[in-house]
Amino acid sequence: MKLLTSSEIKKLNDKEIEDEIFNIKKTLFDFRMKRATKQLIKPHLFKLYKRQLAKILTITSNSNYINN
């Protein structure tokens, strides 16, 4: 999964944003399950996906606030 920049996120439509949020949440869940079962994970990816999710949610909440 490619991590998006802020300008790329702003260009996405609502459906693409929902899909991206779902995919990131699913990935984070998988990482948590792997960590709980002591499987090998890459901790830096966990951090990157959490930040990506926060970035997307922040941009969408700001754009919703501006549009309303």
CHARMM-style PDB file with segment names, atoms N, HN, CA, C and O in Angstrom:
ATOM      1  N   MET     1       0.839  -1.165   0.000  1.00  0.00      PROA
ATOM      2  CA  MET     1       0.000   0.000   0.000  1.00  0.00      PROA
ATOM      3  C   MET     1       0.892   1.239   0.000  1.00  0.00      PROA
ATOM      4  O   MET     1       1.836   1.344   0.783  1.00  0.00      PROA
ATOM      5  N   LYS     2       0.577   2.157  -0.880  1.00  0.00      PROA
ATOM      6  HN  LYS     2      -0.190   2.072  -1.516  1.00  0.00      PROA
ATOM      7  CA  LYS     2       1.360   3.379  -1.005  1.00  0.00      PROA
ATOM      8  C   LYS     2       0.837   4.419  -0.026  1.00  0.00      PROA
ATOM      9  O   LYS     2      -0.372   4.626   0.082  1.00  0.00      PROA
ATOM     10  N   LEU     3       1.740   5.068   0.681  1.00  0.00      PROA
ATOM     11  HN  LEU     3       2.722   4.900   0.593  1.00  0.00      PROA
ATOM     12  CA  LEU     3       1.345   6.135   1.586  1.00  0.00      PROA
ATOM     13  C   LEU     3       1.143   7.413   0.786  1.00  0.00      PROA
ATOM     14  O   LEU     3       1.960   7.763  -0.066  1.00  0.00      PROA
ATOM     15  N   LEU     4       0.045   8.104   1.070  1.00  0.00      PROA
ATOM     16  HN  LEU     4      -0.618   7.819   1.762  1.00  0.00      PROA
ATOM     17  CA  LEU     4      -0.341   9.277   0.303  1.00  0.00      PROA
ATOM     18  C   LEU     4       0.145  10.565   0.954  1.00  0.00      PROA
ATOM     19  O   LEU     4       0.281  10.654   2.174  1.00  0.00      PROA
ATOM     20  N   THR     5       0.404  11.553   0.114  1.00  0.00      PROA
ATOM     21  HN  THR     5       0.294  11.481  -0.878  1.00  0.00      PROA
ATOM     22  CA  THR     5       0.742  12.878   0.624  1.00  0.00      PROA
ATOM     23  C   THR     5      -0.548  13.657   0.853  1.00  0.00      PROA
ATOM     24  O   THR     5      -1.623  13.228   0.433  1.00  0.00      PROA
ATOM     25  N   SER     6      -0.440  14.783   1.508  1.00  0.00      PROA
ATOM     26  HN  SER     6       0.433  15.132   1.849  1.00  0.00      PROA
ATOM     27  CA  SER     6      -1.615  15.603   1.803  1.00  0.00      PROA
ATOM     28  C   SER     6      -2.314  16.061   0.532  1.00  0.00      PROA
ATOM     29  O   SER     6      -3.542  16.042   0.460  1.00  0.00      PROA
ATOM     30  N   SER     7      -1.558  16.468  -0.456  1.00  0.00      PROA
ATOM     31  HN  SER     7      -0.560  16.483  -0.398  1.00  0.00      PROA
ATOM     32  CA  SER     7      -2.167  16.932  -1.707  1.00  0.00      PROA
ATOM     33  C   SER     7      -2.876  15.791  -2.433  1.00  0.00      PROA
ATOM     34  O   SER     7      -3.913  16.011  -3.060  1.00  0.00      PROA
ATOM     35  N   GLU     8      -2.337  14.583  -2.358  1.00  0.00      PROA
ATOM     36  HN  GLU     8      -1.495  14.404  -1.848  1.00  0.00      PROA
ATOM     37  CA  GLU     8      -2.996  13.432  -2.981  1.00  0.00      PROA
ATOM     38  C   GLU     8      -4.292  13.088  -2.257  1.00  0.00      PROA
ATOM     39  O   GLU     8      -5.275  12.704  -2.891  1.00  0.00      PROA
ATOM     40  N   ILE     9      -4.298  13.221  -0.946  1.00  0.00      PROA
ATOM     41  HN  ILE     9      -3.499  13.532  -0.431  1.00  0.00      PROA
ATOM     42  CA  ILE     9      -5.503  12.930  -0.168  1.00  0.00      PROA
ATOM     43  C   ILE     9      -6.606  13.919  -0.518  1.00  0.00      PROA
ATOM     44  O   ILE     9      -7.770  13.537  -0.636  1.00  0.00      PROA
ATOM     45  N   LYS    10      -6.249  15.178  -0.684  1.00  0.00      PROA
ATOM     46  HN  LYS    10      -5.304  15.489  -0.588  1.00  0.00      PROA
ATOM     47  CA  LYS    10      -7.240  16.209  -1.006  1.00  0.00      PROA
ATOM     48  C   LYS    10      -7.876  15.989  -2.369  1.00  0.00      PROA
ATOM     49  O   LYS    10      -8.995  16.445  -2.606  1.00  0.00      PROA
ATOM     50  N   LYS    11      -7.184  15.299  -3.270  1.00  0.00      PROA
ATOM     51  HN  LYS    11      -6.276  14.929  -3.077  1.00  0.00      PROA
ATOM     52  CA  LYS    11      -7.702  15.041  -4.611  1.00  0.00      PROA
ATOM     53  C   LYS    11      -8.647  13.842  -4.655  1.00  0.00      PROA
ATOM     54  O   LYS    11      -9.354  13.657  -5.646  1.00  0.00      PROA
ATOM     55  N   LEU    12      -8.672  13.030  -3.608  1.00  0.00      PROA
ATOM     56  HN  LEU    12      -8.098  13.181  -2.803  1.00  0.00      PROA
ATOM     57  CA  LEU    12      -9.507  11.826  -3.597  1.00  0.00      PROA
ATOM     58  C   LEU    12     -10.974  12.187  -3.409  1.00  0.00      PROA
ATOM     59  O   LEU    12     -11.305  13.166  -2.740  1.00  0.00      PROA
ATOM     60  N   ASN    13     -11.860  11.373  -4.016  1.00  0.00      PROA
ATOM     61  HN  ASN    13     -11.591  10.578  -4.559  1.00  0.00      PROA
ATOM     62  CA  ASN    13     -13.287  11.576  -3.772  1.00  0.00      PROA
ATOM     63  C   ASN    13     -13.691  10.810  -2.511  1.00  0.00      PROA
ATOM     64  O   ASN    13     -12.876  10.103  -1.917  1.00  0.00      PROA
ATOM     65  N   ASP    14     -14.948  10.955  -2.111  1.00  0.00      PROA
ATOM     66  HN  ASP    14     -15.610  11.529  -2.593  1.00  0.00      PROA
ATOM     67  CA  ASP    14     -15.404  10.374  -0.845  1.00  0.00      PROA
ATOM     68  C   ASP    14     -15.262   8.854  -0.810  1.00  0.00      PROA
ATOM     69  O   ASP    14     -14.857   8.294   0.209  1.00  0.00      PROA
ATOM     70  N   LYS    15     -15.588   8.191  -1.899  1.00  0.00      PROA
ATOM     71  HN  LYS    15     -15.918   8.645  -2.727  1.00  0.00      PROA
ATOM     72  CA  LYS    15     -15.508   6.726  -1.949  1.00  0.00      PROA
ATOM     73  C   LYS    15     -14.059   6.253  -1.799  1.00  0.00      PROA
ATOM     74  O   LYS    15     -13.787   5.294  -1.077  1.00  0.00      PROA
ATOM     75  N   GLU    16     -13.145   6.920  -2.474  1.00  0.00      PROA
ATOM     76  HN  GLU    16     -13.366   7.699  -3.061  1.00  0.00      PROA
ATOM     77  CA  GLU    16     -11.734   6.541  -2.381  1.00  0.00      PROA
ATOM     78  C   GLU    16     -11.192   6.770  -0.973  1.00  0.00      PROA
ATOM     79  O   GLU    16     -10.383   5.985  -0.479  1.00  0.00      PROA
ATOM     80  N   ILE    17     -11.638   7.845  -0.331  1.00  0.00      PROA
ATOM     81  HN  ILE    17     -12.296   8.483  -0.733  1.00  0.00      PROA
ATOM     82  CA  ILE    17     -11.205   8.123   1.039  1.00  0.00      PROA
ATOM     83  C   ILE    17     -11.723   7.046   1.985  1.00  0.00      PROA
ATOM     84  O   ILE    17     -10.985   6.564   2.845  1.00  0.00      PROA
ATOM     85  N   GLU    18     -12.992   6.666   1.829  1.00  0.00      PROA
ATOM     86  HN  GLU    18     -13.592   7.057   1.131  1.00  0.00      PROA
ATOM     87  CA  GLU    18     -13.555   5.604   2.668  1.00  0.00      PROA
ATOM     88  C   GLU    18     -12.797   4.296   2.474  1.00  0.00      PROA
ATOM     89  O   GLU    18     -12.505   3.595   3.443  1.00  0.00      PROA
ATOM     90  N   ASP    19     -12.480   3.969   1.230  1.00  0.00      PROA
ATOM     91  HN  ASP    19     -12.717   4.538   0.443  1.00  0.00      PROA
ATOM     92  CA  ASP    19     -11.724   2.744   0.946  1.00  0.00      PROA
ATOM     93  C   ASP    19     -10.336   2.792   1.575  1.00  0.00      PROA
ATOM     94  O   ASP    19      -9.865   1.802   2.135  1.00  0.00      PROA
ATOM     95  N   GLU    20      -9.691   3.938   1.481  1.00  0.00      PROA
ATOM     96  HN  GLU    20     -10.074   4.742   1.027  1.00  0.00      PROA
ATOM     97  CA  GLU    20      -8.350   4.096   2.050  1.00  0.00      PROA
ATOM     98  C   GLU    20      -8.387   3.947   3.570  1.00  0.00      PROA
ATOM     99  O   GLU    20      -7.530   3.283   4.153  1.00  0.00      PROA
ATOM    100  N   ILE    21      -9.384   4.567   4.211  1.00  0.00      PROA
ATOM    101  HN  ILE    21     -10.080   5.106   3.737  1.00  0.00      PROA
ATOM    102  CA  ILE    21      -9.525   4.455   5.666  1.00  0.00      PROA
ATOM    103  C   ILE    21      -9.764   3.004   6.062  1.00  0.00      PROA
ATOM    104  O   ILE    21      -9.157   2.515   7.015  1.00  0.00      PROA
ATOM    105  N   PHE    22     -10.643   2.311   5.339  1.00  0.00      PROA
ATOM    106  HN  PHE    22     -11.136   2.709   4.565  1.00  0.00      PROA
ATOM    107  CA  PHE    22     -10.929   0.908   5.635  1.00  0.00      PROA
ATOM    108  C   PHE    22      -9.669   0.053   5.502  1.00  0.00      PROA
ATOM    109  O   PHE    22      -9.389  -0.784   6.360  1.00  0.00      PROA
ATOM    110  N   ASN    23      -8.916   0.266   4.432  1.00  0.00      PROA
ATOM    111  HN  ASN    23      -9.144   0.945   3.735  1.00  0.00      PROA
ATOM    112  CA  ASN    23      -7.701  -0.525   4.206  1.00  0.00      PROA
ATOM    113  C   ASN    23      -6.663  -0.289   5.294  1.00  0.00      PROA
ATOM    114  O   ASN    23      -6.009  -1.229   5.746  1.00  0.00      PROA
ATOM    115  N   ILE    24      -6.511   0.953   5.711  1.00  0.00      PROA
ATOM    116  HN  ILE    24      -7.042   1.717   5.344  1.00  0.00      PROA
ATOM    117  CA  ILE    24      -5.531   1.257   6.756  1.00  0.00      PROA
ATOM    118  C   ILE    24      -5.960   0.643   8.081  1.00  0.00      PROA
ATOM    119  O   ILE    24      -5.136   0.073   8.796  1.00  0.00      PROA
ATOM    120  N   LYS    25      -7.254   0.755   8.417  1.00  0.00      PROA
ATOM    121  HN  LYS    25      -7.924   1.218   7.837  1.00  0.00      PROA
ATOM    122  CA  LYS    25      -7.737   0.168   9.670  1.00  0.00      PROA
ATOM    123  C   LYS    25      -7.576  -1.347   9.662  1.00  0.00      PROA
ATOM    124  O   LYS    25      -7.236  -1.943  10.684  1.00  0.00      PROA
ATOM    125  N   LYS    26      -7.820  -1.971   8.510  1.00  0.00      PROA
ATOM    126  HN  LYS    26      -8.096  -1.487   7.680  1.00  0.00      PROA
ATOM    127  CA  LYS    26      -7.649  -3.422   8.390  1.00  0.00      PROA
ATOM    128  C   LYS    26      -6.178  -3.805   8.569  1.00  0.00      PROA
ATOM    129  O   LYS    26      -5.862  -4.784   9.245  1.00  0.00      PROA
ATOM    130  N   THR    27      -5.296  -3.036   7.966  1.00  0.00      PROA
ATOM    131  HN  THR    27      -5.553  -2.241   7.417  1.00  0.00      PROA
ATOM    132  CA  THR    27      -3.863  -3.290   8.091  1.00  0.00      PROA
ATOM    133  C   THR    27      -3.402  -3.136   9.532  1.00  0.00      PROA
ATOM    134  O   THR    27      -2.633  -3.959  10.028  1.00  0.00      PROA
ATOM    135  N   LEU    28      -3.863  -2.089  10.208  1.00  0.00      PROA
ATOM    136  HN  LEU    28      -4.488  -1.420   9.806  1.00  0.00      PROA
ATOM    137  CA  LEU    28      -3.500  -1.885  11.609  1.00  0.00      PROA
ATOM    138  C   LEU    28      -4.019  -3.023  12.489  1.00  0.00      PROA
ATOM    139  O   LEU    28      -3.330  -3.459  13.411  1.00  0.00      PROA
ATOM    140  N   PHE    29      -5.224  -3.499  12.206  1.00  0.00      PROA
ATOM    141  HN  PHE    29      -5.783  -3.144  11.456  1.00  0.00      PROA
ATOM    142  CA  PHE    29      -5.771  -4.631  12.951  1.00  0.00      PROA
ATOM    143  C   PHE    29      -4.896  -5.867  12.755  1.00  0.00      PROA
ATOM    144  O   PHE    29      -4.584  -6.577  13.711  1.00  0.00      PROA
ATOM    145  N   ASP    30      -4.506  -6.115  11.508  1.00  0.00      PROA
ATOM    146  HN  ASP    30      -4.760  -5.539  10.731  1.00  0.00      PROA
ATOM    147  CA  ASP    30      -3.633  -7.261  11.222  1.00  0.00      PROA
ATOM    148  C   ASP    30      -2.300  -7.143  11.960  1.00  0.00      PROA
ATOM    149  O   ASP    30      -1.785  -8.129  12.487  1.00  0.00      PROA
ATOM    150  N   PHE    31      -1.747  -5.932  11.993  1.00  0.00      PROA
ATOM    151  HN  PHE    31      -2.165  -5.131  11.565  1.00  0.00      PROA
ATOM    152  CA  PHE    31      -0.493  -5.715  12.723  1.00  0.00      PROA
ATOM    153  C   PHE    31      -0.668  -6.010  14.209  1.00  0.00      PROA
ATOM    154  O   PHE    31       0.196  -6.634  14.826  1.00  0.00      PROA
ATOM    155  N   ARG    32      -1.789  -5.560  14.787  1.00  0.00      PROA
ATOM    156  HN  ARG    32      -2.490  -5.054  14.286  1.00  0.00      PROA
ATOM    157  CA  ARG    32      -2.035  -5.808  16.214  1.00  0.00      PROA
ATOM    158  C   ARG    32      -2.186  -7.298  16.496  1.00  0.00      PROA
ATOM    159  O   ARG    32      -1.700  -7.790  17.515  1.00  0.00      PROA
ATOM    160  N   MET    33      -2.853  -8.017  15.603  1.00  0.00      PROA
ATOM    161  HN  MET    33      -3.247  -7.618  14.776  1.00  0.00      PROA
ATOM    162  CA  MET    33      -3.010  -9.460  15.790  1.00  0.00      PROA
ATOM    163  C   MET    33      -1.663 -10.169  15.682  1.00  0.00      PROA
ATOM    164  O   MET    33      -1.376 -11.079  16.461  1.00  0.00      PROA
ATOM    165  N   LYS    34      -0.850  -9.764  14.739  1.00  0.00      PROA
ATOM    166  HN  LYS    34      -1.083  -9.024  14.107  1.00  0.00      PROA
ATOM    167  CA  LYS    34       0.472 -10.375  14.601  1.00  0.00      PROA
ATOM    168  C   LYS    34       1.338 -10.088  15.821  1.00  0.00      PROA
ATOM    169  O   LYS    34       2.079 -10.959  16.278  1.00  0.00      PROA
ATOM    170  N   ARG    35       1.248  -8.879  16.345  1.00  0.00      PROA
ATOM    171  HN  ARG    35       0.646  -8.172  15.973  1.00  0.00      PROA
ATOM    172  CA  ARG    35       2.030  -8.526  17.529  1.00  0.00      PROA
ATOM    173  C   ARG    35       1.544  -9.328  18.736  1.00  0.00      PROA
ATOM    174  O   ARG    35       2.354  -9.750  19.561  1.00  0.00      PROA
ATOM    175  N   ALA    36       0.238  -9.540  18.845  1.00  0.00      PROA
ATOM    176  HN  ALA    36      -0.419  -9.197  18.174  1.00  0.00      PROA
ATOM    177  CA  ALA    36      -0.313 -10.280  19.977  1.00  0.00      PROA
ATOM    178  C   ALA    36       0.069 -11.757  19.926  1.00  0.00      PROA
ATOM    179  O   ALA    36       0.225 -12.395  20.967  1.00  0.00      PROA
ATOM    180  N   THR    37       0.217 -12.297  18.728  1.00  0.00      PROA
ATOM    181  HN  THR    37       0.090 -11.779  17.882  1.00  0.00      PROA
ATOM    182  CA  THR    37       0.579 -13.711  18.588  1.00  0.00      PROA
ATOM    183  C   THR    37       2.080 -13.907  18.406  1.00  0.00      PROA
ATOM    184  O   THR    37       2.534 -14.990  18.038  1.00  0.00      PROA
ATOM    185  N   LYS    38       2.838 -12.855  18.667  1.00  0.00      PROA
ATOM    186  HN  LYS    38       2.469 -11.975  18.967  1.00  0.00      PROA
ATOM    187  CA  LYS    38       4.307 -12.897  18.621  1.00  0.00      PROA
ATOM    188  C   LYS    38       4.861 -13.224  17.238  1.00  0.00      PROA
ATOM    189  O   LYS    38       5.959 -13.769  17.119  1.00  0.00      PROA
ATOM    190  N   GLN    39       4.102 -12.893  16.193  1.00  0.00      PROA
ATOM    191  HN  GLN    39       3.211 -12.451  16.289  1.00  0.00      PROA
ATOM    192  CA  GLN    39       4.619 -13.072  14.845  1.00  0.00      PROA
ATOM    193  C   GLN    39       5.489 -11.874  14.486  1.00  0.00      PROA
ATOM    194  O   GLN    39       5.421 -10.823  15.123  1.00  0.00      PROA
ATOM    195  N   LEU    40       6.285 -12.050  13.482  1.00  0.00      PROA
ATOM    196  HN  LEU    40       6.340 -12.904  12.965  1.00  0.00      PROA
ATOM    197  CA  LEU    40       7.214 -11.007  13.072  1.00  0.00      PROA
ATOM    198  C   LEU    40       6.462  -9.865  12.393  1.00  0.00      PROA
ATOM    199  O   LEU    40       5.758 -10.075  11.406  1.00  0.00      PROA
ATOM    200  N   ILE    41       6.618  -8.663  12.926  1.00  0.00      PROA
ATOM    201  HN  ILE    41       7.191  -8.492  13.728  1.00  0.00      PROA
ATOM    202  CA  ILE    41       6.065  -7.472  12.283  1.00  0.00      PROA
ATOM    203  C   ILE    41       7.160  -6.421  12.184  1.00  0.00      PROA
ATOM    204  O   ILE    41       8.200  -6.519  12.835  1.00  0.00      PROA
ATOM    205  N   LYS    42       6.911  -5.435  11.374  1.00  0.00      PROA
ATOM    206  HN  LYS    42       6.066  -5.355  10.845  1.00  0.00      PROA
ATOM    207  CA  LYS    42       7.842  -4.325  11.238  1.00  0.00      PROA
ATOM    208  C   LYS    42       7.243  -3.132  11.972  1.00  0.00      PROA
ATOM    209  O   LYS    42       6.305  -2.513  11.469  1.00  0.00      PROA
ATOM    210  N   PRO    43       7.761  -2.799  13.141  1.00  0.00      PROA
ATOM    211  CA  PRO    43       7.166  -1.754  13.967  1.00  0.00      PROA
ATOM    212  C   PRO    43       7.095  -0.392  13.289  1.00  0.00      PROA
ATOM    213  O   PRO    43       6.190   0.393  13.575  1.00  0.00      PROA
ATOM    214  N   HSD    44       8.028  -0.103  12.403  1.00  0.00      PROA
ATOM    215  HN  HSD    44       8.762  -0.740  12.171  1.00  0.00      PROA
ATOM    216  CA  HSD    44       7.999   1.198  11.744  1.00  0.00      PROA
ATOM    217  C   HSD    44       6.780   1.335  10.831  1.00  0.00      PROA
ATOM    218  O   HSD    44       6.279   2.442  10.637  1.00  0.00      PROA
ATOM    219  N   LEU    45       6.300   0.229  10.270  1.00  0.00      PROA
ATOM    220  HN  LEU    45       6.707  -0.671  10.428  1.00  0.00      PROA
ATOM    221  CA  LEU    45       5.105   0.286   9.433  1.00  0.00      PROA
ATOM    222  C   LEU    45       3.861   0.568  10.265  1.00  0.00      PROA
ATOM    223  O   LEU    45       2.962   1.280   9.819  1.00  0.00      PROA
ATOM    224  N   PHE    46       3.808   0.018  11.460  1.00  0.00      PROA
ATOM    225  HN  PHE    46       4.539  -0.561  11.822  1.00  0.00      PROA
ATOM    226  CA  PHE    46       2.689   0.280  12.367  1.00  0.00      PROA
ATOM    227  C   PHE    46       2.576   1.779  12.614  1.00  0.00      PROA
ATOM    228  O   PHE    46       1.484   2.345  12.559  1.00  0.00      PROA
ATOM    229  N   LYS    47       3.698   2.410  12.882  1.00  0.00      PROA
ATOM    230  HN  LYS    47       4.585   1.950  12.927  1.00  0.00      PROA
ATOM    231  CA  LYS    47       3.745   3.851  13.141  1.00  0.00      PROA
ATOM    232  C   LYS    47       3.334   4.643  11.896  1.00  0.00      PROA
ATOM    233  O   LYS    47       2.574   5.605  12.003  1.00  0.00      PROA
ATOM    234  N   LEU    48       3.822   4.253  10.731  1.00  0.00      PROA
ATOM    235  HN  LEU    48       4.440   3.472  10.644  1.00  0.00      PROA
ATOM    236  CA  LEU    48       3.504   4.966   9.498  1.00  0.00      PROA
ATOM    237  C   LEU    48       2.015   4.901   9.169  1.00  0.00      PROA
ATOM    238  O   LEU    48       1.420   5.901   8.768  1.00  0.00      PROA
ATOM    239  N   TYR    49       1.415   3.725   9.339  1.00  0.00      PROA
ATOM    240  HN  TYR    49       1.899   2.912   9.665  1.00  0.00      PROA
ATOM    241  CA  TYR    49      -0.003   3.585   9.026  1.00  0.00      PROA
ATOM    242  C   TYR    49      -0.877   4.355  10.010  1.00  0.00      PROA
ATOM    243  O   TYR    49      -1.902   4.916   9.622  1.00  0.00      PROA
ATOM    244  N   LYS    50      -0.481   4.387  11.271  1.00  0.00      PROA
ATOM    245  HN  LYS    50       0.351   3.931  11.586  1.00  0.00      PROA
ATOM    246  CA  LYS    50      -1.229   5.179  12.247  1.00  0.00      PROA
ATOM    247  C   LYS    50      -1.184   6.661  11.883  1.00  0.00      PROA
ATOM    248  O   LYS    50      -2.194   7.359  11.975  1.00  0.00      PROA
ATOM    249  N   ARG    51      -0.031   7.128  11.478  1.00  0.00      PROA
ATOM    250  HN  ARG    51       0.789   6.561  11.403  1.00  0.00      PROA
ATOM    251  CA  ARG    51       0.097   8.531  11.080  1.00  0.00      PROA
ATOM    252  C   ARG    51      -0.676   8.826   9.803  1.00  0.00      PROA
ATOM    253  O   ARG    51      -1.275   9.893   9.667  1.00  0.00      PROA
ATOM    254  N   GLN    52      -0.664   7.879   8.863  1.00  0.00      PROA
ATOM    255  HN  GLN    52      -0.178   7.012   8.973  1.00  0.00      PROA
ATOM    256  CA  GLN    52      -1.404   8.055   7.616  1.00  0.00      PROA
ATOM    257  C   GLN    52      -2.902   8.157   7.899  1.00  0.00      PROA
ATOM    258  O   GLN    52      -3.588   8.997   7.318  1.00  0.00      PROA
ATOM    259  N   LEU    53      -3.406   7.310   8.783  1.00  0.00      PROA
ATOM    260  HN  LEU    53      -2.848   6.627   9.255  1.00  0.00      PROA
ATOM    261  CA  LEU    53      -4.815   7.356   9.149  1.00  0.00      PROA
ATOM    262  C   LEU    53      -5.156   8.692   9.801  1.00  0.00      PROA
ATOM    263  O   LEU    53      -6.183   9.293   9.485  1.00  0.00      PROA
ATOM    264  N   ALA    54      -4.312   9.153  10.696  1.00  0.00      PROA
ATOM    265  HN  ALA    54      -3.478   8.666  10.953  1.00  0.00      PROA
ATOM    266  CA  ALA    54      -4.544  10.440  11.354  1.00  0.00      PROA
ATOM    267  C   ALA    54      -4.537  11.576  10.336  1.00  0.00      PROA
ATOM    268  O   ALA    54      -5.348  12.498  10.424  1.00  0.00      PROA
ATOM    269  N   LYS    55      -3.631  11.509   9.380  1.00  0.00      PROA
ATOM    270  HN  LYS    55      -2.973  10.759   9.308  1.00  0.00      PROA
ATOM    271  CA  LYS    55      -3.552  12.548   8.356  1.00  0.00      PROA
ATOM    272  C   LYS    55      -4.830  12.592   7.519  1.00  0.00      PROA
ATOM    273  O   LYS    55      -5.370  13.667   7.258  1.00  0.00      PROA
ATOM    274  N   ILE    56      -5.310  11.421   7.102  1.00  0.00      PROA
ATOM    275  HN  ILE    56      -4.872  10.548   7.314  1.00  0.00      PROA
ATOM    276  CA  ILE    56      -6.523  11.359   6.287  1.00  0.00      PROA
ATOM    277  C   ILE    56      -7.724  11.874   7.073  1.00  0.00      PROA
ATOM    278  O   ILE    56      -8.512  12.665   6.555  1.00  0.00      PROA
ATOM    279  N   LEU    57      -7.865  11.430   8.315  1.00  0.00      PROA
ATOM    280  HN  LEU    57      -7.225  10.787   8.735  1.00  0.00      PROA
ATOM    281  CA  LEU    57      -9.003  11.857   9.120  1.00  0.00      PROA
ATOM    282  C   LEU    57      -8.953  13.355   9.408  1.00  0.00      PROA
ATOM    283  O   LEU    57      -9.994  14.012   9.431  1.00  0.00      PROA
ATOM    284  N   THR    58      -7.780  13.895   9.624  1.00  0.00      PROA
ATOM    285  HN  THR    58      -6.934  13.361   9.605  1.00  0.00      PROA
ATOM    286  CA  THR    58      -7.637  15.328   9.874  1.00  0.00      PROA
ATOM    287  C   THR    58      -8.011  16.135   8.640  1.00  0.00      PROA
ATOM    288  O   THR    58      -8.745  17.118   8.742  1.00  0.00      PROA
ATOM    289  N   ILE    59      -7.521  15.737   7.495  1.00  0.00      PROA
ATOM    290  HN  ILE    59      -6.924  14.939   7.412  1.00  0.00      PROA
ATOM    291  CA  ILE    59      -7.816  16.471   6.259  1.00  0.00      PROA
ATOM    292  C   ILE    59      -9.297  16.400   5.934  1.00  0.00      PROA
ATOM    293  O   ILE    59      -9.892  17.401   5.536  1.00  0.00      PROA
ATOM    294  N   THR    60      -9.901  15.224   6.099  1.00  0.00      PROA
ATOM    295  HN  THR    60      -9.418  14.411   6.422  1.00  0.00      PROA
ATOM    296  CA  THR    60     -11.327  15.109   5.789  1.00  0.00      PROA
ATOM    297  C   THR    60     -12.176  15.894   6.777  1.00  0.00      PROA
ATOM    298  O   THR    60     -13.182  16.485   6.384  1.00  0.00      PROA
ATOM    299  N   SER    61     -11.798  15.915   8.043  1.00  0.00      PROA
ATOM    300  HN  SER    61     -10.981  15.436   8.363  1.00  0.00      PROA
ATOM    301  CA  SER    61     -12.586  16.687   9.011  1.00  0.00      PROA
ATOM    302  C   SER    61     -12.431  18.183   8.756  1.00  0.00      PROA
ATOM    303  O   SER    61     -13.391  18.936   8.921  1.00  0.00      PROA
ATOM    304  N   ASN    62     -11.245  18.625   8.359  1.00  0.00      PROA
ATOM    305  HN  ASN    62     -10.466  18.013   8.224  1.00  0.00      PROA
ATOM    306  CA  ASN    62     -11.052  20.034   8.023  1.00  0.00      PROA
ATOM    307  C   ASN    62     -11.833  20.425   6.780  1.00  0.00      PROA
ATOM    308  O   ASN    62     -12.424  21.504   6.739  1.00  0.00      PROA
ATOM    309  N   SER    63     -11.845  19.573   5.775  1.00  0.00      PROA
ATOM    310  HN  SER    63     -11.365  18.697   5.808  1.00  0.00      PROA
ATOM    311  CA  SER    63     -12.576  19.899   4.553  1.00  0.00      PROA
ATOM    312  C   SER    63     -14.078  19.881   4.807  1.00  0.00      PROA
ATOM    313  O   SER    63     -14.806  20.680   4.219  1.00  0.00      PROA
ATOM    314  N   ASN    64     -14.560  18.982   5.673  1.00  0.00      PROA
ATOM    315  HN  ASN    64     -13.969  18.333   6.151  1.00  0.00      PROA
ATOM    316  CA  ASN    64     -15.982  18.974   6.021  1.00  0.00      PROA
ATOM    317  C   ASN    64     -16.351  20.226   6.792  1.00  0.00      PROA
ATOM    318  O   ASN    64     -17.436  20.775   6.598  1.00  0.00      PROA
ATOM    319  N   TYR    65     -15.477  20.682   7.653  1.00  0.00      PROA
ATOM    320  HN  TYR    65     -14.596  20.236   7.811  1.00  0.00      PROA
ATOM    321  CA  TYR    65     -15.722  21.886   8.437  1.00  0.00      PROA
ATOM    322  C   TYR    65     -15.776  23.112   7.526  1.00  0.00      PROA
ATOM    323  O   TYR    65     -16.618  23.989   7.717  1.00  0.00      PROA
ATOM    324  N   ILE    66     -14.890  23.176   6.544  1.00  0.00      PROA
ATOM    325  HN  ILE    66     -14.206  22.463   6.388  1.00  0.00      PROA
ATOM    326  CA  ILE    66     -14.850  24.310   5.622  1.00  0.00      PROA
ATOM    327  C   ILE    66     -16.065  24.295   4.702  1.00  0.00      PROA
ATOM    328  O   ILE    66     -16.627  25.349   4.405  1.00  0.00      PROA
ATOM    329  N   ASN    67     -16.479  23.105   4.244  1.00  0.00      PROA
ATOM    330  HN  ASN    67     -16.022  22.249   4.485  1.00  0.00      PROA
ATOM    331  CA  ASN    67     -17.604  23.002   3.318  1.00  0.00      PROA
ATOM    332  C   ASN    67     -18.940  23.281   3.984  1.00  0.00      PROA
ATOM    333  O   ASN    67     -19.884  23.679   3.302  1.00  0.00      PROA
ATOM    334  N   ASN    68     -19.055  23.088   5.287  1.00  0.00      PROA
ATOM    335  HN  ASN    68     -18.288  22.765   5.842  1.00  0.00      PROA
ATOM    336  CA  ASN    68     -20.341  23.300   5.974  1.00  0.00      PROA
ATOM    337  C   ASN    68     -20.453  24.653   6.527  1.00  0.00      PROA
ATOM    338  OT1 ASN    68     -21.470  24.990   7.132  1.00  0.00      PROA
TER     339      ASN     68
END
